[in-house]
Amino acid sequence: MSSLIGLILMGIGLLFDLFGCIGLVRLPDVYNRLQAATKCVTLGTCFLLSGVMVSEGVSALSVKALVCMIFILIISPTAAHAIARGAHLSGVKLWEGSVCDKYAEDREGKK
């Protein structure tokens, strides 16, 4: 039964990863692509790792999967924020359909 639940979790993870990869190809600018990569791929990878944990039971592999999941949950959003801020500070333009620019609003408020 646990292997079936693990396979379902891995299937959900694969779908999230697939949608994140499609978002990387289809979205218009670096900021939207970062959003797809951060949310979809992080969640998909965590589902994959939790599926491995459920299907393997309590073992060294489960502990390694848990450590990897915690690492991904901490590092991925932090890295995406740093990349987005660096792209904005270096002058990468937003997509023309973007509604607001919070970094520019913050920068104008400091001046």
Biopython code that builds the backbone (N, CA, C, O; Angstrom):
import numpy as np
from Bio.PDB.StructureBuilder import StructureBuilder

atoms = [
    (1, "MET", "N", (0.819, -1.200, 0.000)),
    (1, "MET", "CA", (0.000, 0.000, 0.000)),
    (1, "MET", "C", (0.862, 1.263, 0.000)),
    (1, "MET", "O", (0.551, 2.245, -0.673)),
    (2, "SER", "N", (1.965, 1.215, 0.777)),
    (2, "SER", "CA", (2.814, 2.401, 0.834)),
    (2, "SER", "C", (3.527, 2.649, -0.491)),
    (2, "SER", "O", (3.813, 3.796, -0.834)),
    (3, "SER", "N", (3.815, 1.589, -1.236)),
    (3, "SER", "CA", (4.458, 1.794, -2.535)),
    (3, "SER", "C", (3.486, 2.462, -3.517)),
    (3, "SER", "O", (3.911, 3.252, -4.360)),
    (4, "LEU", "N", (2.188, 2.152, -3.415)),
    (4, "LEU", "CA", (1.192, 2.794, -4.268)),
    (4, "LEU", "C", (1.074, 4.275, -3.932)),
    (4, "LEU", "O", (1.026, 5.113, -4.833)),
    (5, "ILE", "N", (1.028, 4.602, -2.651)),
    (5, "ILE", "CA", (0.967, 6.013, -2.235)),
    (5, "ILE", "C", (2.236, 6.735, -2.666)),
    (5, "ILE", "O", (2.180, 7.882, -3.111)),
    (6, "GLY", "N", (3.376, 6.068, -2.537)),
    (6, "GLY", "CA", (4.633, 6.664, -2.989)),
    (6, "GLY", "C", (4.632, 6.935, -4.477)),
    (6, "GLY", "O", (5.107, 7.985, -4.912)),
    (7, "LEU", "N", (4.104, 6.002, -5.276)),
    (7, "LEU", "CA", (4.022, 6.212, -6.716)),
    (7, "LEU", "C", (3.068, 7.355, -7.072)),
    (7, "LEU", "O", (3.328, 8.113, -8.007)),
    (8, "ILE", "N", (1.981, 7.477, -6.340)),
    (8, "ILE", "CA", (1.045, 8.591, -6.579)),
    (8, "ILE", "C", (1.722, 9.917, -6.274)),
    (8, "ILE", "O", (1.601, 10.870, -7.043)),
    (9, "LEU", "N", (2.434, 9.981, -5.153)),
    (9, "LEU", "CA", (3.154, 11.214, -4.808)),
    (9, "LEU", "C", (4.220, 11.538, -5.852)),
    (9, "LEU", "O", (4.401, 12.700, -6.217)),
    (10, "MET", "N", (4.919, 10.521, -6.330)),
    (10, "MET", "CA", (5.933, 10.749, -7.367)),
    (10, "MET", "C", (5.296, 11.205, -8.673)),
    (10, "MET", "O", (5.861, 12.041, -9.379)),
    (11, "GLY", "N", (4.134, 10.670, -8.998)),
    (11, "GLY", "CA", (3.423, 11.104, -10.199)),
    (11, "GLY", "C", (2.989, 12.562, -10.099)),
    (11, "GLY", "O", (3.099, 13.316, -11.066)),
    (12, "ILE", "N", (2.495, 12.957, -8.928)),
    (12, "ILE", "CA", (2.128, 14.363, -8.719)),
    (12, "ILE", "C", (3.363, 15.243, -8.836)),
    (12, "ILE", "O", (3.313, 16.316, -9.438)),
    (13, "GLY", "N", (4.466, 14.792, -8.265)),
    (13, "GLY", "CA", (5.713, 15.544, -8.363)),
    (13, "GLY", "C", (6.187, 15.702, -9.789)),
    (13, "GLY", "O", (6.650, 16.772, -10.183)),
    (14, "LEU", "N", (6.071, 14.625, -10.572)),
    (14, "LEU", "CA", (6.459, 14.709, -11.980)),
    (14, "LEU", "C", (5.590, 15.700, -12.749)),
    (14, "LEU", "O", (6.084, 16.426, -13.612)),
    (15, "LEU", "N", (4.298, 15.727, -12.436)),
    (15, "LEU", "CA", (3.413, 16.696, -13.099)),
    (15, "LEU", "C", (3.799, 18.139, -12.757)),
    (15, "LEU", "O", (3.849, 18.999, -13.637)),
    (16, "PHE", "N", (4.068, 18.393, -11.482)),
    (16, "PHE", "CA", (4.493, 19.741, -11.092)),
    (16, "PHE", "C", (5.805, 20.118, -11.763)),
    (16, "PHE", "O", (5.967, 21.248, -12.225)),
    (17, "ASP", "N", (6.744, 19.176, -11.817)),
    (17, "ASP", "CA", (8.013, 19.450, -12.487)),
    (17, "ASP", "C", (7.807, 19.706, -13.981)),
    (17, "ASP", "O", (8.452, 20.582, -14.558)),
    (18, "LEU", "N", (6.916, 18.947, -14.600)),
    (18, "LEU", "CA", (6.614, 19.152, -16.011)),
    (18, "LEU", "C", (6.015, 20.537, -16.249)),
    (18, "LEU", "O", (6.421, 21.242, -17.173)),
    (19, "PHE", "N", (5.055, 20.924, -15.418)),
    (19, "PHE", "CA", (4.447, 22.246, -15.571)),
    (19, "PHE", "C", (5.462, 23.363, -15.326)),
    (19, "PHE", "O", (5.419, 24.399, -15.989)),
    (20, "GLY", "N", (6.379, 23.152, -14.369)),
    (20, "GLY", "CA", (7.429, 24.139, -14.138)),
    (20, "GLY", "C", (8.355, 24.278, -15.332)),
    (20, "GLY", "O", (8.758, 25.386, -15.685)),
    (21, "CYS", "N", (8.694, 23.154, -15.956)),
    (21, "CYS", "CA", (9.553, 23.202, -17.147)),
    (21, "CYS", "C", (8.838, 23.851, -18.323)),
    (21, "CYS", "O", (9.450, 24.594, -19.090)),
    (22, "ILE", "N", (7.554, 23.577, -18.467)),
    (22, "ILE", "CA", (6.785, 24.248, -19.518)),
    (22, "ILE", "C", (6.738, 25.748, -19.257)),
    (22, "ILE", "O", (6.839, 26.547, -20.188)),
    (23, "GLY", "N", (6.586, 26.128, -17.994)),
    (23, "GLY", "CA", (6.590, 27.547, -17.637)),
    (23, "GLY", "C", (7.917, 28.214, -17.947)),
    (23, "GLY", "O", (7.945, 29.376, -18.351)),
    (24, "LEU", "N", (9.021, 27.493, -17.764)),
    (24, "LEU", "CA", (10.335, 28.044, -18.089)),
    (24, "LEU", "C", (10.464, 28.349, -19.577)),
    (24, "LEU", "O", (11.141, 29.301, -19.966)),
    (25, "VAL", "N", (9.821, 27.549, -20.393)),
    (25, "VAL", "CA", (9.903, 27.740, -21.842)),
    (25, "VAL", "C", (8.890, 28.777, -22.324)),
    (25, "VAL", "O", (9.197, 29.571, -23.213)),
    (26, "ARG", "N", (7.696, 28.780, -21.751)),
    (26, "ARG", "CA", (6.592, 29.559, -22.302)),
    (26, "ARG", "C", (6.440, 30.972, -21.736)),
    (26, "ARG", "O", (5.904, 31.842, -22.422)),
    (27, "LEU", "N", (6.883, 31.218, -20.539)),
    (27, "LEU", "CA", (6.634, 32.529, -19.921)),
    (27, "LEU", "C", (7.547, 33.598, -20.516)),
    (27, "LEU", "O", (8.639, 33.285, -20.991)),
    (28, "PRO", "N", (7.103, 34.872, -20.494)),
    (28, "PRO", "CA", (7.752, 35.905, -21.301)),
    (28, "PRO", "C", (9.057, 36.494, -20.779)),
    (28, "PRO", "O", (9.919, 36.845, -21.586)),
    (29, "ASP", "N", (9.239, 36.616, -19.483)),
    (29, "ASP", "CA", (10.464, 37.275, -19.014)),
    (29, "ASP", "C", (11.086, 36.487, -17.863)),
    (29, "ASP", "O", (10.527, 35.500, -17.386)),
    (30, "VAL", "N", (12.249, 36.949, -17.436)),
    (30, "VAL", "CA", (13.024, 36.224, -16.427)),
    (30, "VAL", "C", (12.281, 36.155, -15.091)),
    (30, "VAL", "O", (12.419, 35.170, -14.365)),
    (31, "TYR", "N", (11.507, 37.165, -14.761)),
    (31, "TYR", "CA", (10.817, 37.196, -13.479)),
    (31, "TYR", "C", (9.686, 36.173, -13.435)),
    (31, "TYR", "O", (9.517, 35.479, -12.432)),
    (32, "ASN", "N", (8.917, 36.075, -14.507)),
    (32, "ASN", "CA", (7.863, 35.063, -14.573)),
    (32, "ASN", "C", (8.456, 33.661, -14.639)),
    (32, "ASN", "O", (7.899, 32.729, -14.059)),
    (33, "ARG", "N", (9.559, 33.502, -15.326)),
    (33, "ARG", "CA", (10.204, 32.193, -15.408)),
    (33, "ARG", "C", (10.739, 31.764, -14.045)),
    (33, "ARG", "O", (10.675, 30.586, -13.691)),
    (34, "LEU", "N", (11.258, 32.706, -13.294)),
    (34, "LEU", "CA", (11.725, 32.388, -11.944)),
    (34, "LEU", "C", (10.572, 31.936, -11.060)),
    (34, "LEU", "O", (10.734, 31.042, -10.230)),
    (35, "GLN", "N", (9.418, 32.550, -11.236)),
    (35, "GLN", "CA", (8.251, 32.166, -10.453)),
    (35, "GLN", "C", (7.847, 30.730, -10.770)),
    (35, "GLN", "O", (7.538, 29.957, -9.863)),
    (36, "ALA", "N", (7.849, 30.370, -12.048)),
    (36, "ALA", "CA", (7.511, 28.999, -12.432)),
    (36, "ALA", "C", (8.535, 28.017, -11.890)),
    (36, "ALA", "O", (8.179, 26.952, -11.385)),
    (37, "ALA", "N", (9.795, 28.374, -11.995)),
    (37, "ALA", "CA", (10.843, 27.471, -11.520)),
    (37, "ALA", "C", (10.791, 27.314, -10.008)),
    (37, "ALA", "O", (10.949, 26.210, -9.486)),
    (38, "THR", "N", (10.573, 28.401, -9.318)),
    (38, "THR", "CA", (10.600, 28.341, -7.860)),
    (38, "THR", "C", (9.400, 27.581, -7.314)),
    (38, "THR", "O", (9.561, 26.661, -6.512)),
    (39, "LYS", "N", (8.213, 27.954, -7.735)),
    (39, "LYS", "CA", (7.030, 27.334, -7.140)),
    (39, "LYS", "C", (6.800, 25.919, -7.640)),
    (39, "LYS", "O", (6.701, 24.989, -6.840)),
    (40, "CYS", "N", (6.716, 25.745, -8.934)),
    (40, "CYS", "CA", (6.364, 24.425, -9.480)),
    (40, "CYS", "C", (7.459, 23.396, -9.262)),
    (40, "CYS", "O", (7.192, 22.288, -8.797)),
    (41, "VAL", "N", (8.669, 23.751, -9.590)),
    (41, "VAL", "CA", (9.745, 22.765, -9.510)),
    (41, "VAL", "C", (10.098, 22.451, -8.057)),
    (41, "VAL", "O", (10.423, 21.306, -7.745)),
    (42, "THR", "N", (10.042, 23.424, -7.174)),
    (42, "THR", "CA", (10.292, 23.150, -5.755)),
    (42, "THR", "C", (9.222, 22.227, -5.192)),
    (42, "THR", "O", (9.535, 21.250, -4.511)),
    (43, "LEU", "N", (7.962, 22.535, -5.475)),
    (43, "LEU", "CA", (6.884, 21.683, -4.982)),
    (43, "LEU", "C", (6.943, 20.295, -5.618)),
    (43, "LEU", "O", (6.734, 19.294, -4.933)),
    (44, "GLY", "N", (7.222, 20.228, -6.909)),
    (44, "GLY", "CA", (7.310, 18.945, -7.584)),
    (44, "GLY", "C", (8.441, 18.085, -7.050)),
    (44, "GLY", "O", (8.270, 16.882, -6.852)),
    (45, "THR", "N", (9.587, 18.689, -6.817)),
    (45, "THR", "CA", (10.719, 17.940, -6.287)),
    (45, "THR", "C", (10.441, 17.468, -4.865)),
    (45, "THR", "O", (10.841, 16.366, -4.489)),
    (46, "CYS", "N", (9.763, 18.289, -4.078)),
    (46, "CYS", "CA", (9.409, 17.861, -2.721)),
    (46, "CYS", "C", (8.400, 16.715, -2.753)),
    (46, "CYS", "O", (8.478, 15.808, -1.925)),
    (47, "PHE", "N", (7.453, 16.739, -3.696)),
    (47, "PHE", "CA", (6.535, 15.608, -3.840)),
    (47, "PHE", "C", (7.292, 14.345, -4.259)),
    (47, "PHE", "O", (7.014, 13.258, -3.754)),
    (48, "LEU", "N", (8.241, 14.491, -5.177)),
    (48, "LEU", "CA", (9.045, 13.330, -5.583)),
    (48, "LEU", "C", (9.804, 12.743, -4.388)),
    (48, "LEU", "O", (9.807, 11.530, -4.174)),
    (49, "LEU", "N", (10.432, 13.608, -3.631)),
    (49, "LEU", "CA", (11.207, 13.134, -2.483)),
    (49, "LEU", "C", (10.313, 12.546, -1.400)),
    (49, "LEU", "O", (10.695, 11.572, -0.750)),
    (50, "SER", "N", (9.133, 13.118, -1.193)),
    (50, "SER", "CA", (8.220, 12.539, -0.204)),
    (50, "SER", "C", (7.683, 11.193, -0.694)),
    (50, "SER", "O", (7.440, 10.295, 0.113)),
    (51, "GLY", "N", (7.496, 11.044, -2.005)),
    (51, "GLY", "CA", (7.114, 9.739, -2.547)),
    (51, "GLY", "C", (8.180, 8.698, -2.317)),
    (51, "GLY", "O", (7.873, 7.544, -2.019)),
    (52, "VAL", "N", (9.436, 9.095, -2.454)),
    (52, "VAL", "CA", (10.542, 8.182, -2.158)),
    (52, "VAL", "C", (10.536, 7.811, -0.681)),
    (52, "VAL", "O", (10.749, 6.651, -0.326)),
    (53, "MET", "N", (10.291, 8.794, 0.176)),
    (53, "MET", "CA", (10.262, 8.517, 1.610)),
    (53, "MET", "C", (9.147, 7.537, 1.972)),
    (53, "MET", "O", (9.352, 6.617, 2.764)),
    (54, "VAL", "N", (7.971, 7.740, 1.388)),
    (54, "VAL", "CA", (6.842, 6.870, 1.706)),
    (54, "VAL", "C", (7.072, 5.461, 1.166)),
    (54, "VAL", "O", (6.789, 4.479, 1.854)),
    (55, "SER", "N", (7.577, 5.358, -0.047)),
    (55, "SER", "CA", (7.743, 4.025, -0.631)),
    (55, "SER", "C", (8.897, 3.244, -0.001)),
    (55, "SER", "O", (8.849, 2.015, 0.045)),
    (56, "GLU", "N", (9.922, 3.925, 0.480)),
    (56, "GLU", "CA", (11.075, 3.239, 1.076)),
    (56, "GLU", "C", (10.890, 2.929, 2.549)),
    (56, "GLU", "O", (11.549, 2.027, 3.066)),
    (57, "GLY", "N", (10.022, 3.638, 3.236)),
    (57, "GLY", "CA", (9.867, 3.428, 4.675)),
    (57, "GLY", "C", (10.999, 4.110, 5.426)),
    (57, "GLY", "O", (11.652, 5.013, 4.903)),
    (58, "VAL", "N", (11.221, 3.672, 6.644)),
    (58, "VAL", "CA", (12.280, 4.266, 7.465)),
    (58, "VAL", "C", (13.605, 3.612, 7.075)),
    (58, "VAL", "O", (13.842, 2.434, 7.343)),
    (59, "SER", "N", (14.459, 4.407, 6.436)),
    (59, "SER", "CA", (15.772, 3.900, 6.017)),
    (59, "SER", "C", (16.710, 5.087, 5.831)),
    (59, "SER", "O", (16.327, 6.245, 5.996)),
    (60, "ALA", "N", (17.939, 4.761, 5.485)),
    (60, "ALA", "CA", (18.921, 5.818, 5.238)),
    (60, "ALA", "C", (18.517, 6.650, 4.024)),
    (60, "ALA", "O", (18.755, 7.857, 3.994)),
    (61, "LEU", "N", (17.913, 6.019, 3.032)),
    (61, "LEU", "CA", (17.457, 6.744, 1.850)),
    (61, "LEU", "C", (16.365, 7.753, 2.203)),
    (61, "LEU", "O", (16.335, 8.849, 1.643)),
    (62, "SER", "N", (15.479, 7.400, 3.113)),
    (62, "SER", "CA", (14.424, 8.321, 3.549)),
    (62, "SER", "C", (15.004, 9.534, 4.261)),
    (62, "SER", "O", (14.544, 10.660, 4.072)),
    (63, "VAL", "N", (16.006, 9.293, 5.071)),
    (63, "VAL", "CA", (16.650, 10.409, 5.777)),
    (63, "VAL", "C", (17.334, 11.341, 4.781)),
    (63, "VAL", "O", (17.257, 12.562, 4.912)),
    (64, "LYS", "N", (18.002, 10.763, 3.787)),
    (64, "LYS", "CA", (18.656, 11.579, 2.761)),
    (64, "LYS", "C", (17.627, 12.366, 1.961)),
    (64, "LYS", "O", (17.861, 13.529, 1.632)),
    (65, "ALA", "N", (16.493, 11.750, 1.645)),
    (65, "ALA", "CA", (15.426, 12.445, 0.919)),
    (65, "ALA", "C", (14.871, 13.596, 1.754)),
    (65, "ALA", "O", (14.596, 14.670, 1.221)),
    (66, "LEU", "N", (14.706, 13.380, 3.048)),
    (66, "LEU", "CA", (14.209, 14.438, 3.934)),
    (66, "LEU", "C", (15.191, 15.595, 4.016)),
    (66, "LEU", "O", (14.784, 16.757, 3.982)),
    (67, "VAL", "N", (16.475, 15.290, 4.124)),
    (67, "VAL", "CA", (17.497, 16.343, 4.176)),
    (67, "VAL", "C", (17.508, 17.134, 2.860)),
    (67, "VAL", "O", (17.608, 18.361, 2.873)),
    (68, "CYS", "N", (17.407, 16.437, 1.744)),
    (68, "CYS", "CA", (17.355, 17.112, 0.440)),
    (68, "CYS", "C", (16.119, 17.988, 0.325)),
    (68, "CYS", "O", (16.191, 19.091, -0.217)),
    (69, "MET", "N", (14.977, 17.507, 0.834)),
    (69, "MET", "CA", (13.743, 18.285, 0.771)),
    (69, "MET", "C", (13.865, 19.572, 1.593)),
    (69, "MET", "O", (13.460, 20.641, 1.137)),
    (70, "ILE", "N", (14.410, 19.471, 2.774)),
    (70, "ILE", "CA", (14.597, 20.662, 3.615)),
    (70, "ILE", "C", (15.551, 21.634, 2.939)),
    (70, "ILE", "O", (15.309, 22.841, 2.934)),
    (71, "PHE", "N", (16.628, 21.117, 2.370)),
    (71, "PHE", "CA", (17.599, 21.958, 1.673)),
    (71, "PHE", "C", (16.943, 22.683, 0.500)),
    (71, "PHE", "O", (17.160, 23.881, 0.320)),
    (72, "ILE", "N", (16.153, 21.982, -0.293)),
    (72, "ILE", "CA", (15.484, 22.590, -1.452)),
    (72, "ILE", "C", (14.477, 23.634, -1.011)),
    (72, "ILE", "O", (14.379, 24.694, -1.629)),
    (73, "LEU", "N", (13.722, 23.355, 0.050)),
    (73, "LEU", "CA", (12.723, 24.319, 0.531)),
    (73, "LEU", "C", (13.350, 25.612, 1.046)),
    (73, "LEU", "O", (12.723, 26.669, 0.991)),
    (74, "ILE", "N", (14.564, 25.535, 1.538)),
    (74, "ILE", "CA", (15.230, 26.733, 2.037)),
    (74, "ILE", "C", (15.972, 27.463, 0.917)),
    (74, "ILE", "O", (15.868, 28.685, 0.803)),
    (75, "ILE", "N", (16.703, 26.745, 0.108)),
    (75, "ILE", "CA", (17.602, 27.351, -0.863)),
    (75, "ILE", "C", (16.893, 27.876, -2.112)),
    (75, "ILE", "O", (17.247, 28.943, -2.614)),
    (76, "SER", "N", (15.908, 27.154, -2.615)),
    (76, "SER", "CA", (15.284, 27.533, -3.882)),
    (76, "SER", "C", (14.618, 28.907, -3.851)),
    (76, "SER", "O", (14.883, 29.709, -4.747)),
    (77, "PRO", "N", (13.772, 29.225, -2.875)),
    (77, "PRO", "CA", (13.191, 30.570, -2.857)),
    (77, "PRO", "C", (14.224, 31.672, -2.611)),
    (77, "PRO", "O", (14.110, 32.772, -3.151)),
    (78, "THR", "N", (15.226, 31.367, -1.795)),
    (78, "THR", "CA", (16.264, 32.350, -1.522)),
    (78, "THR", "C", (17.073, 32.655, -2.780)),
    (78, "THR", "O", (17.364, 33.815, -3.069)),
    (79, "ALA", "N", (17.430, 31.627, -3.517)),
    (79, "ALA", "CA", (18.190, 31.817, -4.755)),
    (79, "ALA", "C", (17.359, 32.538, -5.812)),
    (79, "ALA", "O", (17.881, 33.391, -6.529)),
    (80, "ALA", "N", (16.077, 32.207, -5.916)),
    (80, "ALA", "CA", (15.217, 32.877, -6.893)),
    (80, "ALA", "C", (15.077, 34.361, -6.569)),
    (80, "ALA", "O", (15.076, 35.195, -7.475)),
    (81, "HIS", "N", (14.960, 34.695, -5.297)),
    (81, "HIS", "CA", (14.879, 36.106, -4.907)),
    (81, "HIS", "C", (16.170, 36.830, -5.254)),
    (81, "HIS", "O", (16.136, 37.949, -5.766)),
    (82, "ALA", "N", (17.305, 36.203, -4.982)),
    (82, "ALA", "CA", (18.592, 36.831, -5.291)),
    (82, "ALA", "C", (18.756, 37.024, -6.800)),
    (82, "ALA", "O", (19.254, 38.062, -7.236)),
    (83, "ILE", "N", (18.345, 36.039, -7.601)),
    (83, "ILE", "CA", (18.451, 36.164, -9.056)),
    (83, "ILE", "C", (17.529, 37.265, -9.562)),
    (83, "ILE", "O", (17.932, 38.058, -10.413)),
    (84, "ALA", "N", (16.302, 37.328, -9.057)),
    (84, "ALA", "CA", (15.359, 38.364, -9.492)),
    (84, "ALA", "C", (15.850, 39.753, -9.106)),
    (84, "ALA", "O", (15.754, 40.687, -9.902)),
    (85, "ARG", "N", (16.364, 39.893, -7.913)),
    (85, "ARG", "CA", (16.870, 41.205, -7.485)),
    (85, "ARG", "C", (18.086, 41.613, -8.302)),
    (85, "ARG", "O", (18.218, 42.772, -8.694)),
    (86, "GLY", "N", (18.977, 40.656, -8.558)),
    (86, "GLY", "CA", (20.145, 40.942, -9.383)),
    (86, "GLY", "C", (19.772, 41.304, -10.808)),
    (86, "GLY", "O", (20.375, 42.196, -11.405)),
    (87, "ALA", "N", (18.781, 40.616, -11.354)),
    (87, "ALA", "CA", (18.327, 40.933, -12.710)),
    (87, "ALA", "C", (17.718, 42.327, -12.754)),
    (87, "ALA", "O", (17.940, 43.075, -13.706)),
    (88, "HIS", "N", (16.959, 42.674, -11.739)),
    (88, "HIS", "CA", (16.339, 44.000, -11.717)),
    (88, "HIS", "C", (17.376, 45.097, -11.549)),
    (88, "HIS", "O", (17.304, 46.134, -12.209)),
    (89, "LEU", "N", (18.333, 44.871, -10.673)),
    (89, "LEU", "CA", (19.374, 45.885, -10.456)),
    (89, "LEU", "C", (20.293, 46.042, -11.668)),
    (89, "LEU", "O", (20.864, 47.112, -11.877)),
    (90, "SER", "N", (20.437, 44.987, -12.465)),
    (90, "SER", "CA", (21.273, 45.098, -13.658)),
    (90, "SER", "C", (20.500, 45.638, -14.856)),
    (90, "SER", "O", (21.074, 45.821, -15.930)),
    (91, "GLY", "N", (19.206, 45.895, -14.684)),
    (91, "GLY", "CA", (18.442, 46.569, -15.721)),
    (91, "GLY", "C", (17.646, 45.682, -16.646)),
    (91, "GLY", "O", (17.239, 46.137, -17.715)),
    (92, "VAL", "N", (17.403, 44.426, -16.281)),
    (92, "VAL", "CA", (16.575, 43.559, -17.113)),
    (92, "VAL", "C", (15.138, 44.074, -17.038)),
    (92, "VAL", "O", (14.578, 44.213, -15.950)),
    (93, "LYS", "N", (14.552, 44.354, -18.187)),
    (93, "LYS", "CA", (13.213, 44.949, -18.241)),
    (93, "LYS", "C", (12.138, 43.925, -17.923)),
    (93, "LYS", "O", (12.271, 42.734, -18.203)),
    (94, "LEU", "N", (11.070, 44.434, -17.328)),
    (94, "LEU", "CA", (9.887, 43.617, -17.089)),
    (94, "LEU", "C", (9.131, 43.419, -18.386)),
    (94, "LEU", "O", (9.303, 44.182, -19.336)),
    (95, "TRP", "N", (8.306, 42.411, -18.426)),
    (95, "TRP", "CA", (7.413, 42.188, -19.555)),
    (95, "TRP", "C", (6.437, 43.356, -19.622)),
    (95, "TRP", "O", (6.015, 43.871, -18.587)),
    (96, "GLU", "N", (6.075, 43.778, -20.836)),
    (96, "GLU", "CA", (5.210, 44.957, -20.978)),
    (96, "GLU", "C", (3.827, 44.750, -20.377)),
    (96, "GLU", "O", (3.128, 45.730, -20.117)),
    (97, "GLY", "N", (3.413, 43.529, -20.150)),
    (97, "GLY", "CA", (2.122, 43.255, -19.530)),
    (97, "GLY", "C", (2.175, 43.195, -18.012)),
    (97, "GLY", "O", (1.171, 42.878, -17.374)),
    (98, "SER", "N", (3.317, 43.489, -17.428)),
    (98, "SER", "CA", (3.447, 43.452, -15.972)),
    (98, "SER", "C", (2.641, 44.577, -15.344)),
    (98, "SER", "O", (2.577, 45.683, -15.881)),
    (99, "VAL", "N", (2.033, 44.290, -14.215)),
    (99, "VAL", "CA", (1.131, 45.246, -13.576)),
    (99, "VAL", "C", (1.874, 46.214, -12.672)),
    (99, "VAL", "O", (1.582, 47.410, -12.689)),
    (100, "CYS", "N", (2.826, 45.733, -11.883)),
    (100, "CYS", "CA", (3.530, 46.618, -10.959)),
    (100, "CYS", "C", (4.994, 46.206, -10.855)),
    (100, "CYS", "O", (5.377, 45.095, -11.222)),
    (101, "ASP", "N", (5.795, 47.131, -10.347)),
    (101, "ASP", "CA", (7.218, 46.909, -10.170)),
    (101, "ASP", "C", (7.570, 47.326, -8.743)),
    (101, "ASP", "O", (7.852, 48.495, -8.482)),
    (102, "LYS", "N", (7.552, 46.367, -7.831)),
    (102, "LYS", "CA", (7.781, 46.668, -6.416)),
    (102, "LYS", "C", (9.206, 47.124, -6.136)),
    (102, "LYS", "O", (9.424, 47.969, -5.268)),
    (103, "TYR", "N", (10.186, 46.573, -6.866)),
    (103, "TYR", "CA", (11.562, 47.011, -6.656)),
    (103, "TYR", "C", (11.718, 48.483, -7.025)),
    (103, "TYR", "O", (12.376, 49.233, -6.303)),
    (104, "ALA", "N", (11.127, 48.904, -8.130)),
    (104, "ALA", "CA", (11.218, 50.310, -8.539)),
    (104, "ALA", "C", (10.494, 51.207, -7.545)),
    (104, "ALA", "O", (10.957, 52.308, -7.248)),
    (105, "GLU", "N", (9.359, 50.742, -7.030)),
    (105, "GLU", "CA", (8.635, 51.526, -6.027)),
    (105, "GLU", "C", (9.470, 51.688, -4.766)),
    (105, "GLU", "O", (9.502, 52.771, -4.182)),
    (106, "ASP", "N", (10.148, 50.625, -4.337)),
    (106, "ASP", "CA", (11.007, 50.719, -3.161)),
    (106, "ASP", "C", (12.179, 51.642, -3.400)),
    (106, "ASP", "O", (12.553, 52.421, -2.524)),
    (107, "ARG", "N", (12.771, 51.557, -4.606)),
    (107, "ARG", "CA", (13.911, 52.404, -4.922)),
    (107, "ARG", "C", (13.515, 53.861, -4.977)),
    (107, "ARG", "O", (14.273, 54.716, -4.519)),
    (108, "GLU", "N", (12.336, 54.177, -5.528)),
    (108, "GLU", "CA", (11.865, 55.558, -5.583)),
    (108, "GLU", "C", (11.518, 56.079, -4.193)),
    (108, "GLU", "O", (11.684, 57.269, -3.923)),
    (109, "GLY", "N", (11.041, 55.215, -3.315)),
    (109, "GLY", "CA", (10.719, 55.633, -1.973)),
    (109, "GLY", "C", (11.947, 55.986, -1.150)),
    (109, "GLY", "O", (11.857, 56.797, -0.229)),
    (110, "LYS", "N", (13.097, 55.390, -1.466)),
    (110, "LYS", "CA", (14.337, 55.666, -0.725)),
    (110, "LYS", "C", (14.984, 56.965, -1.152)),
    (110, "LYS", "O", (15.750, 57.553, -0.388)),
    (111, "LYS", "N", (14.688, 57.431, -2.372)),
    (111, "LYS", "CA", (15.327, 58.652, -2.868)),
    (111, "LYS", "C", (14.708, 59.889, -2.312)),
    (111, "LYS", "O", (15.140, 60.995, -2.638)),
]
sb = StructureBuilder()
sb.init_structure("model")
sb.init_model(0)
sb.init_chain("A")
sb.init_seg("    ")
for serial, (resi, resn, name, xyz) in enumerate(atoms, 1):
    if name == "N":
        sb.init_residue(resn, " ", resi, " ")
    sb.init_atom(name, np.array(xyz, "f"), 0.0, 1.0, " ", f" {name:<3s}", serial, name[0])
structure = sb.get_structure()
